[in-house]
Amino acid sequence: MCLSVPGKVVEKKGLAADVDVGGTIRKISLKFVPEAKVGEYVLVHTGFAMQIVDEEEANEMMKLLKELTDGPVS
């Protein structure tokens, strides 16, 4: 199973970008979505942006991920 997390592009340098993922800045590749712009949200998997998503979808994903990580351990 693969997991992508949403992040906001805060700086773009060619096909590289700094992305805010849950308050942590990550350096990622925009090789698969070179059209991504500063201020947009992307799904990040293993250091690559895989697709652009809107802010509402990104926020919903972060909420669900938080619920998964904060839930009870069984």
mmCIF file as gemmi writes it, N, C-alpha and C atoms, coordinates in Angstrom:
data_model
loop_
_atom_site.group_PDB
_atom_site.id
_atom_site.type_symbol
_atom_site.label_atom_id
_atom_site.label_alt_id
_atom_site.label_comp_id
_atom_site.label_asym_id
_atom_site.label_entity_id
_atom_site.label_seq_id
_atom_site.pdbx_PDB_ins_code
_atom_site.Cartn_x
_atom_site.Cartn_y
_atom_site.Cartn_z
_atom_site.occupancy
_atom_site.B_iso_or_equiv
_atom_site.pdbx_formal_charge
_atom_site.auth_seq_id
_atom_site.auth_asym_id
_atom_site.pdbx_PDB_model_num
ATOM 1 N N . MET Axp A 1 ? 0.846 -1.176 0 1 0 ? 1 A 1
ATOM 2 C CA . MET Axp A 1 ? 0 0 0 1 0 ? 1 A 1
ATOM 3 C C . MET Axp A 1 ? 0.889 1.235 0 1 0 ? 1 A 1
ATOM 4 N N . CYS Axp A 2 ? 0.497 2.224 -0.77 1 0 ? 2 A 1
ATOM 5 C CA . CYS Axp A 2 ? 1.228 3.49 -0.84 1 0 ? 2 A 1
ATOM 6 C C . CYS Axp A 2 ? 0.422 4.569 -0.141 1 0 ? 2 A 1
ATOM 7 N N . LEU Axp A 3 ? 1.12 5.513 0.437 1 0 ? 3 A 1
ATOM 8 C CA . LEU Axp A 3 ? 0.469 6.619 1.12 1 0 ? 3 A 1
ATOM 9 C C . LEU Axp A 3 ? 1.067 7.924 0.624 1 0 ? 3 A 1
ATOM 10 N N . SER Axp A 4 ? 0.196 8.818 0.202 1 0 ? 4 A 1
ATOM 11 C CA . SER Axp A 4 ? 0.613 10.164 -0.182 1 0 ? 4 A 1
ATOM 12 C C . SER Axp A 4 ? 0.046 11.125 0.84 1 0 ? 4 A 1
ATOM 13 N N . VAL Axp A 5 ? 0.803 12.16 1.144 1 0 ? 5 A 1
ATOM 14 C CA . VAL Axp A 5 ? 0.333 13.17 2.083 1 0 ? 5 A 1
ATOM 15 C C . VAL Axp A 5 ? 0.269 14.513 1.369 1 0 ? 5 A 1
ATOM 16 N N . PRO Axp A 6 ? -0.729 15.33 1.703 1 0 ? 6 A 1
ATOM 17 C CA . PRO Axp A 6 ? -0.839 16.633 1.057 1 0 ? 6 A 1
ATOM 18 C C . PRO Axp A 6 ? 0.148 17.634 1.64 1 0 ? 6 A 1
ATOM 19 N N . GLY Axp A 7 ? 0.635 18.509 0.785 1 0 ? 7 A 1
ATOM 20 C CA . GLY Axp A 7 ? 1.523 19.585 1.208 1 0 ? 7 A 1
ATOM 21 C C . GLY Axp A 7 ? 1.3 20.805 0.338 1 0 ? 7 A 1
ATOM 22 N N . LYS Axp A 8 ? 1.594 21.961 0.887 1 0 ? 8 A 1
ATOM 23 C CA . LYS Axp A 8 ? 1.418 23.227 0.172 1 0 ? 8 A 1
ATOM 24 C C . LYS Axp A 8 ? 2.76 23.686 -0.38 1 0 ? 8 A 1
ATOM 25 N N . VAL Axp A 9 ? 2.789 23.973 -1.668 1 0 ? 9 A 1
ATOM 26 C CA . VAL Axp A 9 ? 4.014 24.46 -2.306 1 0 ? 9 A 1
ATOM 27 C C . VAL Axp A 9 ? 4.287 25.881 -1.8 1 0 ? 9 A 1
ATOM 28 N N . VAL Axp A 10 ? 5.434 26.066 -1.151 1 0 ? 10 A 1
ATOM 29 C CA . VAL Axp A 10 ? 5.776 27.392 -0.616 1 0 ? 10 A 1
ATOM 30 C C . VAL Axp A 10 ? 6.876 28.072 -1.42 1 0 ? 10 A 1
ATOM 31 N N . GLU Axp A 11 ? 7.659 27.277 -2.156 1 0 ? 11 A 1
ATOM 32 C CA . GLU Axp A 11 ? 8.697 27.85 -3.016 1 0 ? 11 A 1
ATOM 33 C C . GLU Axp A 11 ? 8.966 26.866 -4.144 1 0 ? 11 A 1
ATOM 34 N N . LYS Axp A 12 ? 9.141 27.408 -5.341 1 0 ? 12 A 1
ATOM 35 C CA . LYS Axp A 12 ? 9.393 26.559 -6.502 1 0 ? 12 A 1
ATOM 36 C C . LYS Axp A 12 ? 10.681 26.997 -7.172 1 0 ? 12 A 1
ATOM 37 N N . LYS Axp A 13 ? 11.524 26.004 -7.495 1 0 ? 13 A 1
ATOM 38 C CA . LYS Axp A 13 ? 12.803 26.267 -8.166 1 0 ? 13 A 1
ATOM 39 C C . LYS Axp A 13 ? 12.927 25.261 -9.305 1 0 ? 13 A 1
ATOM 40 N N . GLY Axp A 14 ? 12.425 25.609 -10.475 1 0 ? 14 A 1
ATOM 41 C CA . GLY Axp A 14 ? 12.442 24.671 -11.601 1 0 ? 14 A 1
ATOM 42 C C . GLY Axp A 14 ? 11.553 23.489 -11.303 1 0 ? 14 A 1
ATOM 43 N N . LEU Axp A 15 ? 12.122 22.288 -11.336 1 0 ? 15 A 1
ATOM 44 C CA . LEU Axp A 15 ? 11.354 21.075 -11.051 1 0 ? 15 A 1
ATOM 45 C C . LEU Axp A 15 ? 11.512 20.62 -9.604 1 0 ? 15 A 1
ATOM 46 N N . ALA Axp A 16 ? 11.98 21.522 -8.743 1 0 ? 16 A 1
ATOM 47 C CA . ALA Axp A 16 ? 12.087 21.239 -7.31 1 0 ? 16 A 1
ATOM 48 C C . ALA Axp A 16 ? 11.217 22.232 -6.556 1 0 ? 16 A 1
ATOM 49 N N . ALA Axp A 17 ? 10.797 21.834 -5.368 1 0 ? 17 A 1
ATOM 50 C CA . ALA Axp A 17 ? 9.963 22.73 -4.572 1 0 ? 17 A 1
ATOM 51 C C . ALA Axp A 17 ? 10.166 22.468 -3.096 1 0 ? 17 A 1
ATOM 52 N N . ASP Axp A 18 ? 9.921 23.505 -2.304 1 0 ? 18 A 1
ATOM 53 C CA . ASP Axp A 18 ? 9.802 23.371 -0.861 1 0 ? 18 A 1
ATOM 54 C C . ASP Axp A 18 ? 8.306 23.301 -0.583 1 0 ? 18 A 1
ATOM 55 N N . VAL Axp A 19 ? 7.888 22.271 0.147 1 0 ? 19 A 1
ATOM 56 C CA . VAL Axp A 19 ? 6.476 22.026 0.409 1 0 ? 19 A 1
ATOM 57 C C . VAL Axp A 19 ? 6.263 21.918 1.916 1 0 ? 19 A 1
ATOM 58 N N . ASP Axp A 20 ? 5.236 22.593 2.403 1 0 ? 20 A 1
ATOM 59 C CA . ASP Axp A 20 ? 4.872 22.537 3.812 1 0 ? 20 A 1
ATOM 60 C C . ASP Axp A 20 ? 3.95 21.335 4.013 1 0 ? 20 A 1
ATOM 61 N N . VAL Axp A 21 ? 4.455 20.333 4.712 1 0 ? 21 A 1
ATOM 62 C CA . VAL Axp A 21 ? 3.677 19.129 5.015 1 0 ? 21 A 1
ATOM 63 C C . VAL Axp A 21 ? 3.465 19.09 6.519 1 0 ? 21 A 1
ATOM 64 N N . GLY Axp A 22 ? 2.296 19.498 6.951 1 0 ? 22 A 1
ATOM 65 C CA . GLY Axp A 22 ? 1.989 19.475 8.386 1 0 ? 22 A 1
ATOM 66 C C . GLY Axp A 22 ? 2.903 20.33 9.229 1 0 ? 22 A 1
ATOM 67 N N . GLY Axp A 23 ? 3.38 21.44 8.686 1 0 ? 23 A 1
ATOM 68 C CA . GLY Axp A 23 ? 4.247 22.348 9.423 1 0 ? 23 A 1
ATOM 69 C C . GLY Axp A 23 ? 5.734 22.082 9.241 1 0 ? 23 A 1
ATOM 70 N N . THR Axp A 24 ? 6.087 21.05 8.503 1 0 ? 24 A 1
ATOM 71 C CA . THR Axp A 24 ? 7.479 20.73 8.222 1 0 ? 24 A 1
ATOM 72 C C . THR Axp A 24 ? 7.756 20.979 6.744 1 0 ? 24 A 1
ATOM 73 N N . ILE Axp A 25 ? 8.826 21.702 6.442 1 0 ? 25 A 1
ATOM 74 C CA . ILE Axp A 25 ? 9.177 21.982 5.049 1 0 ? 25 A 1
ATOM 75 C C . ILE Axp A 25 ? 9.988 20.817 4.5 1 0 ? 25 A 1
ATOM 76 N N . ARG Axp A 26 ? 9.523 20.283 3.385 1 0 ? 26 A 1
ATOM 77 C CA . ARG Axp A 26 ? 10.194 19.172 2.709 1 0 ? 26 A 1
ATOM 78 C C . ARG Axp A 26 ? 10.612 19.62 1.315 1 0 ? 26 A 1
ATOM 79 N N . LYS Axp A 27 ? 11.765 19.179 0.879 1 0 ? 27 A 1
ATOM 80 C CA . LYS Axp A 27 ? 12.211 19.429 -0.498 1 0 ? 27 A 1
ATOM 81 C C . LYS Axp A 27 ? 11.737 18.245 -1.332 1 0 ? 27 A 1
ATOM 82 N N . ILE Axp A 28 ? 10.993 18.549 -2.411 1 0 ? 28 A 1
ATOM 83 C CA . ILE Axp A 28 ? 10.436 17.483 -3.248 1 0 ? 28 A 1
ATOM 84 C C . ILE Axp A 28 ? 10.679 17.783 -4.72 1 0 ? 28 A 1
ATOM 85 N N . SER Axp A 29 ? 10.42 16.788 -5.543 1 0 ? 29 A 1
ATOM 86 C CA . SER Axp A 29 ? 10.513 16.926 -6.994 1 0 ? 29 A 1
ATOM 87 C C . SER Axp A 29 ? 9.129 17.182 -7.583 1 0 ? 29 A 1
ATOM 88 N N . LEU Axp A 30 ? 9.08 18.071 -8.56 1 0 ? 30 A 1
ATOM 89 C CA . LEU Axp A 30 ? 7.847 18.341 -9.298 1 0 ? 30 A 1
ATOM 90 C C . LEU Axp A 30 ? 7.891 17.708 -10.681 1 0 ? 30 A 1
ATOM 91 N N . LYS Axp A 31 ? 8.737 16.708 -10.849 1 0 ? 31 A 1
ATOM 92 C CA . LYS Axp A 31 ? 8.92 16.067 -12.152 1 0 ? 31 A 1
ATOM 93 C C . LYS Axp A 31 ? 7.601 15.588 -12.754 1 0 ? 31 A 1
ATOM 94 N N . PHE Axp A 32 ? 6.69 15.067 -11.929 1 0 ? 32 A 1
ATOM 95 C CA . PHE Axp A 32 ? 5.433 14.528 -12.433 1 0 ? 32 A 1
ATOM 96 C C . PHE Axp A 32 ? 4.327 15.578 -12.552 1 0 ? 32 A 1
ATOM 97 N N . VAL Axp A 33 ? 4.48 16.725 -11.889 1 0 ? 33 A 1
ATOM 98 C CA . VAL Axp A 33 ? 3.498 17.817 -11.981 1 0 ? 33 A 1
ATOM 99 C C . VAL Axp A 33 ? 4.224 19.158 -12.099 1 0 ? 33 A 1
ATOM 100 N N . PRO Axp A 34 ? 4.942 19.367 -13.207 1 0 ? 34 A 1
ATOM 101 C CA . PRO Axp A 34 ? 5.727 20.595 -13.357 1 0 ? 34 A 1
ATOM 102 C C . PRO Axp A 34 ? 4.873 21.862 -13.391 1 0 ? 34 A 1
ATOM 103 N N . GLU Axp A 35 ? 3.579 21.702 -13.619 1 0 ? 35 A 1
ATOM 104 C CA . GLU Axp A 35 ? 2.686 22.859 -13.681 1 0 ? 35 A 1
ATOM 105 C C . GLU Axp A 35 ? 2.261 23.365 -12.298 1 0 ? 35 A 1
ATOM 106 N N . ALA Axp A 36 ? 2.617 22.664 -11.227 1 0 ? 36 A 1
ATOM 107 C CA . ALA Axp A 36 ? 2.256 23.087 -9.868 1 0 ? 36 A 1
ATOM 108 C C . ALA Axp A 36 ? 2.828 24.477 -9.583 1 0 ? 36 A 1
ATOM 109 N N . LYS Axp A 37 ? 2.023 25.283 -8.895 1 0 ? 37 A 1
ATOM 110 C CA . LYS Axp A 37 ? 2.408 26.665 -8.594 1 0 ? 37 A 1
ATOM 111 C C . LYS Axp A 37 ? 2.51 26.876 -7.087 1 0 ? 37 A 1
ATOM 112 N N . VAL Axp A 38 ? 3.252 27.896 -6.698 1 0 ? 38 A 1
ATOM 113 C CA . VAL Axp A 38 ? 3.339 28.29 -5.296 1 0 ? 38 A 1
ATOM 114 C C . VAL Axp A 38 ? 1.921 28.583 -4.806 1 0 ? 38 A 1
ATOM 115 N N . GLY Axp A 39 ? 1.586 28.041 -3.637 1 0 ? 39 A 1
ATOM 116 C CA . GLY Axp A 39 ? 0.265 28.23 -3.054 1 0 ? 39 A 1
ATOM 117 C C . GLY Axp A 39 ? -0.678 27.069 -3.311 1 0 ? 39 A 1
ATOM 118 N N . GLU Axp A 40 ? -0.351 26.205 -4.263 1 0 ? 40 A 1
ATOM 119 C CA . GLU Axp A 40 ? -1.186 25.046 -4.55 1 0 ? 40 A 1
ATOM 120 C C . GLU Axp A 40 ? -0.794 23.885 -3.645 1 0 ? 40 A 1
ATOM 121 N N . TYR Axp A 41 ? -1.711 22.942 -3.507 1 0 ? 41 A 1
ATOM 122 C CA . TYR Axp A 41 ? -1.47 21.737 -2.719 1 0 ? 41 A 1
ATOM 123 C C . TYR Axp A 41 ? -1.18 20.573 -3.66 1 0 ? 41 A 1
ATOM 124 N N . VAL Axp A 42 ? -0.237 19.738 -3.245 1 0 ? 42 A 1
ATOM 125 C CA . VAL Axp A 42 ? 0.119 18.558 -4.021 1 0 ? 42 A 1
ATOM 126 C C . VAL Axp A 42 ? 0.13 17.351 -3.094 1 0 ? 42 A 1
ATOM 127 N N . LEU Axp A 43 ? -0.082 16.171 -3.669 1 0 ? 43 A 1
ATOM 128 C CA . LEU Axp A 43 ? 0.076 14.938 -2.92 1 0 ? 43 A 1
ATOM 129 C C . LEU Axp A 43 ? 1.513 14.489 -3.074 1 0 ? 43 A 1
ATOM 130 N N . VAL Axp A 44 ? 2.183 14.237 -1.949 1 0 ? 44 A 1
ATOM 131 C CA . VAL Axp A 44 ? 3.607 13.9 -1.944 1 0 ? 44 A 1
ATOM 132 C C . VAL Axp A 44 ? 3.78 12.434 -1.554 1 0 ? 44 A 1
ATOM 133 N N . HIS Axp A 45 ? 4.569 11.723 -2.355 1 0 ? 45 A 1
ATOM 134 C CA . HIS Axp A 45 ? 4.897 10.326 -2.069 1 0 ? 45 A 1
ATOM 135 C C . HIS Axp A 45 ? 6.374 10.116 -2.379 1 0 ? 45 A 1
ATOM 136 N N . THR Axp A 46 ? 7.123 9.665 -1.411 1 0 ? 46 A 1
ATOM 137 C CA . THR Axp A 46 ? 8.566 9.383 -1.523 1 0 ? 46 A 1
ATOM 138 C C . THR Axp A 46 ? 9.345 10.502 -2.202 1 0 ? 46 A 1
ATOM 139 N N . GLY Axp A 47 ? 9.04 11.741 -1.834 1 0 ? 47 A 1
ATOM 140 C CA . GLY Axp A 47 ? 9.814 12.871 -2.337 1 0 ? 47 A 1
ATOM 141 C C . GLY Axp A 47 ? 9.368 13.417 -3.682 1 0 ? 47 A 1
ATOM 142 N N . PHE Axp A 48 ? 8.261 12.92 -4.199 1 0 ? 48 A 1
ATOM 143 C CA . PHE Axp A 48 ? 7.732 13.39 -5.481 1 0 ? 48 A 1
ATOM 144 C C . PHE Axp A 48 ? 6.3 13.873 -5.311 1 0 ? 48 A 1
ATOM 145 N N . ALA Axp A 49 ? 5.97 14.981 -5.956 1 0 ? 49 A 1
ATOM 146 C CA . ALA Axp A 49 ? 4.572 15.413 -6.037 1 0 ? 49 A 1
ATOM 147 C C . ALA Axp A 49 ? 3.917 14.554 -7.1 1 0 ? 49 A 1
ATOM 148 N N . MET Axp A 50 ? 2.806 13.902 -6.744 1 0 ? 50 A 1
ATOM 149 C CA . MET Axp A 50 ? 2.145 12.979 -7.661 1 0 ? 50 A 1
ATOM 150 C C . MET Axp A 50 ? 0.952 13.613 -8.378 1 0 ? 50 A 1
ATOM 151 N N . GLN Axp A 51 ? 0.272 14.558 -7.712 1 0 ? 51 A 1
ATOM 152 C CA . GLN Axp A 51 ? -0.842 15.258 -8.339 1 0 ? 51 A 1
ATOM 153 C C . GLN Axp A 51 ? -1.167 16.511 -7.548 1 0 ? 51 A 1
ATOM 154 N N . ILE Axp A 52 ? -1.866 17.416 -8.201 1 0 ? 52 A 1
ATOM 155 C CA . ILE Axp A 52 ? -2.327 18.655 -7.565 1 0 ? 52 A 1
ATOM 156 C C . ILE Axp A 52 ? -3.726 18.399 -7.019 1 0 ? 52 A 1
ATOM 157 N N . VAL Axp A 53 ? -3.987 18.878 -5.797 1 0 ? 53 A 1
ATOM 158 C CA . VAL Axp A 53 ? -5.318 18.759 -5.191 1 0 ? 53 A 1
ATOM 159 C C . VAL Axp A 53 ? -5.743 20.136 -4.691 1 0 ? 53 A 1
ATOM 160 N N . ASP Axp A 54 ? -7.058 20.32 -4.55 1 0 ? 54 A 1
ATOM 161 C CA . ASP Axp A 54 ? -7.51 21.62 -4.04 1 0 ? 54 A 1
ATOM 162 C C . ASP Axp A 54 ? -7.363 21.664 -2.517 1 0 ? 54 A 1
ATOM 163 N N . GLU Axp A 55 ? -7.435 22.864 -1.975 1 0 ? 55 A 1
ATOM 164 C CA . GLU Axp A 55 ? -7.186 23.068 -0.545 1 0 ? 55 A 1
ATOM 165 C C . GLU Axp A 55 ? -8.17 22.293 0.325 1 0 ? 55 A 1
ATOM 166 N N . GLU Axp A 56 ? -9.433 22.247 -0.083 1 0 ? 56 A 1
ATOM 167 C CA . GLU Axp A 56 ? -10.443 21.532 0.697 1 0 ? 56 A 1
ATOM 168 C C . GLU Axp A 56 ? -10.118 20.035 0.792 1 0 ? 56 A 1
ATOM 169 N N . GLU Axp A 57 ? -9.738 19.447 -0.338 1 0 ? 57 A 1
ATOM 170 C CA . GLU Axp A 57 ? -9.372 18.03 -0.348 1 0 ? 57 A 1
ATOM 171 C C . GLU Axp A 57 ? -8.121 17.785 0.499 1 0 ? 57 A 1
ATOM 172 N N . ALA Axp A 58 ? -7.143 18.678 0.405 1 0 ? 58 A 1
ATOM 173 C CA . ALA Axp A 58 ? -5.92 18.55 1.199 1 0 ? 58 A 1
ATOM 174 C C . ALA Axp A 58 ? -6.236 18.606 2.694 1 0 ? 58 A 1
ATOM 175 N N . ASN Axp A 59 ? -7.091 19.547 3.088 1 0 ? 59 A 1
ATOM 176 C CA . ASN Axp A 59 ? -7.455 19.667 4.506 1 0 ? 59 A 1
ATOM 177 C C . ASN Axp A 59 ? -8.195 18.43 5 1 0 ? 59 A 1
ATOM 178 N N . GLU Axp A 60 ? -9.084 17.877 4.172 1 0 ? 60 A 1
ATOM 179 C CA . GLU Axp A 60 ? -9.821 16.668 4.553 1 0 ? 60 A 1
ATOM 180 C C . GLU Axp A 60 ? -8.857 15.496 4.73 1 0 ? 60 A 1
ATOM 181 N N . MET Axp A 61 ? -7.879 15.369 3.826 1 0 ? 61 A 1
ATOM 182 C CA . MET Axp A 61 ? -6.899 14.292 3.941 1 0 ? 61 A 1
ATOM 183 C C . MET Axp A 61 ? -6.077 14.432 5.216 1 0 ? 61 A 1
ATOM 184 N N . MET Axp A 62 ? -5.642 15.655 5.537 1 0 ? 62 A 1
ATOM 185 C CA . MET Axp A 62 ? -4.853 15.879 6.748 1 0 ? 62 A 1
ATOM 186 C C . MET Axp A 62 ? -5.681 15.543 7.995 1 0 ? 62 A 1
ATOM 187 N N . LYS Axp A 63 ? -6.968 15.894 7.962 1 0 ? 63 A 1
ATOM 188 C CA . LYS Axp A 63 ? -7.851 15.582 9.089 1 0 ? 63 A 1
ATOM 189 C C . LYS Axp A 63 ? -7.952 14.061 9.274 1 0 ? 63 A 1
ATOM 190 N N . LEU Axp A 64 ? -8.146 13.326 8.181 1 0 ? 64 A 1
ATOM 191 C CA . LEU Axp A 64 ? -8.244 11.875 8.264 1 0 ? 64 A 1
ATOM 192 C C . LEU Axp A 64 ? -6.935 11.242 8.734 1 0 ? 64 A 1
ATOM 193 N N . LEU Axp A 65 ? -5.804 11.751 8.23 1 0 ? 65 A 1
ATOM 194 C CA . LEU Axp A 65 ? -4.495 11.227 8.659 1 0 ? 65 A 1
ATOM 195 C C . LEU Axp A 65 ? -4.28 11.472 10.15 1 0 ? 65 A 1
ATOM 196 N N . LYS Axp A 66 ? -4.703 12.65 10.629 1 0 ? 66 A 1
ATOM 197 C CA . LYS Axp A 66 ? -4.572 12.969 12.051 1 0 ? 66 A 1
ATOM 198 C C . LYS Axp A 66 ? -5.417 12.008 12.886 1 0 ? 66 A 1
ATOM 199 N N . GLU Axp A 67 ? -6.645 11.73 12.42 1 0 ? 67 A 1
ATOM 200 C CA . GLU Axp A 67 ? -7.503 10.792 13.133 1 0 ? 67 A 1
ATOM 201 C C . GLU Axp A 67 ? -6.871 9.398 13.197 1 0 ? 67 A 1
ATOM 202 N N . LEU Axp A 68 ? -6.26 8.982 12.11 1 0 ? 68 A 1
ATOM 203 C CA . LEU Axp A 68 ? -5.61 7.672 12.082 1 0 ? 68 A 1
ATOM 204 C C . LEU Axp A 68 ? -4.445 7.596 13.052 1 0 ? 68 A 1
ATOM 205 N N . THR Axp A 69 ? -3.65 8.644 13.111 1 0 ? 69 A 1
ATOM 206 C CA . THR Axp A 69 ? -2.455 8.612 13.958 1 0 ? 69 A 1
ATOM 207 C C . THR Axp A 69 ? -2.772 8.891 15.427 1 0 ? 69 A 1
ATOM 208 N N . ASP Axp A 70 ? -3.874 9.581 15.696 1 0 ? 70 A 1
ATOM 209 C CA . ASP Axp A 70 ? -4.239 9.9 17.081 1 0 ? 70 A 1
ATOM 210 C C . ASP Axp A 70 ? -5.191 8.867 17.692 1 0 ? 70 A 1
ATOM 211 N N . GLY Axp A 71 ? -5.637 7.906 16.889 1 0 ? 71 A 1
ATOM 212 C CA . GLY Axp A 71 ? -6.604 6.916 17.367 1 0 ? 71 A 1
ATOM 213 C C . GLY Axp A 71 ? -5.998 5.924 18.347 1 0 ? 71 A 1
ATOM 214 N N . PRO Axp A 72 ? -6.844 5.078 18.942 1 0 ? 72 A 1
ATOM 215 C CA . PRO Axp A 72 ? -6.355 4.092 19.914 1 0 ? 72 A 1
ATOM 216 C C . PRO Axp A 72 ? -5.475 3.036 19.236 1 0 ? 72 A 1
ATOM 217 N N . VAL Axp A 73 ? -4.52 2.544 19.975 1 0 ? 73 A 1
ATOM 218 C CA . VAL Axp A 73 ? -3.649 1.484 19.481 1 0 ? 73 A 1
ATOM 219 C C . VAL Axp A 73 ? -4.249 0.155 19.897 1 0 ? 73 A 1
ATOM 220 N N . SER Axp A 74 ? -4.386 -0.765 18.947 1 0 ? 74 A 1
ATOM 221 C CA . SER Axp A 74 ? -4.967 -2.067 19.309 1 0 ? 74 A 1
ATOM 222 C C . SER Axp A 74 ? -3.975 -3.177 19.14 1 0 ? 74 A 1
